[in-house]
Amino acid sequence: MRAEELRELSDSELDEKLEEFKSDLFNLRFELATGQLDNYKQLRVTRRDIARVMTVQRERLSKAAASTAEETN
C-alpha cells in the first residue's frame, strides 16, 4: 500500500491496517518456519507496509504536536 493512500485513511483505519499487517507478518513468519512459504518477497513487502503505516502515524503525531506548540506561543 502506498503512503499516499495511507494518508487518506483516518486514525482508526490506520490502526486497523497496522494490526492487519502485523497479523499477516506473523502468519508469514509461521509459514516460513514450517517451510510452507513460497513467496519470500511478501515478508519484505509486509514489513515495509508496517513501516509506512507507522511513519504516517508518526507524521500526524508530530504535526499535531507542532500545531499545539504554535497555539501556546
C-alpha positions as CSV (number, residue, x, y, z in Angstrom):
1,M,0.0,0.0,0.0
2,R,1.4,3.4,-0.9
3,A,1.9,6.1,1.7
4,E,-0.4,8.5,-0.3
5,E,-3.2,6.0,0.1
6,L,-2.4,5.6,3.8
7,R,-2.5,9.4,4.4
8,E,-6.1,9.4,3.2
9,L,-7.2,7.0,5.9
10,S,-8.4,8.0,9.4
11,D,-6.5,7.3,12.6
12,S,-8.7,4.3,13.4
13,E,-8.4,2.9,9.9
14,L,-4.6,3.2,10.2
15,D,-4.7,1.3,13.5
16,E,-6.8,-1.4,11.8
17,K,-4.3,-1.6,8.9
18,L,-1.4,-1.8,11.3
19,E,-2.9,-4.7,13.1
20,E,-3.8,-6.4,9.8
21,F,-0.3,-6.1,8.6
22,K,1.2,-7.3,11.8
23,S,-1.1,-10.3,11.7
24,D,-0.1,-11.0,8.1
25,L,3.6,-10.8,9.1
26,F,3.0,-13.3,12.0
27,N,1.4,-15.7,9.6
28,L,4.1,-15.3,7.0
29,R,6.8,-16.0,9.6
30,F,4.9,-19.0,10.8
31,E,4.7,-20.3,7.2
32,L,8.5,-19.6,6.8
33,A,9.3,-21.6,9.9
34,T,7.2,-24.6,8.8
35,G,8.6,-24.5,5.2
36,Q,5.3,-23.6,3.6
37,L,6.2,-20.1,2.4
38,D,6.5,-19.8,-1.4
39,N,6.8,-16.1,-1.8
40,Y,9.6,-14.8,0.3
41,K,9.2,-11.3,-1.1
42,Q,5.9,-11.0,0.7
43,L,7.8,-10.8,4.1
44,R,9.7,-7.7,2.9
45,V,6.6,-6.1,1.4
46,T,4.6,-6.6,4.6
47,R,7.4,-5.3,6.8
48,R,7.6,-2.2,4.7
49,D,3.8,-1.7,4.8
50,I,4.1,-1.8,8.6
51,A,6.8,0.8,8.4
52,R,4.7,3.0,6.1
53,V,1.7,2.9,8.4
54,M,3.9,3.7,11.4
55,T,5.5,6.6,9.5
56,V,2.1,8.1,8.6
57,Q,1.0,7.8,12.3
58,R,4.2,9.5,13.4
59,E,3.8,12.3,10.9
60,R,0.3,13.0,12.2
61,L,1.5,12.9,15.8
62,S,4.4,15.3,15.2
63,K,2.1,17.6,13.1
64,A,-0.4,17.7,16.0
65,A,2.3,18.5,18.5
66,A,3.7,21.2,16.3
67,S,0.3,22.9,15.9
68,T,-0.3,22.6,19.6
69,A,3.1,24.2,20.3
70,E,2.3,27.1,17.9
71,E,-1.0,27.7,19.6
72,T,0.6,28.0,23.0
73,N,3.2,30.5,21.8
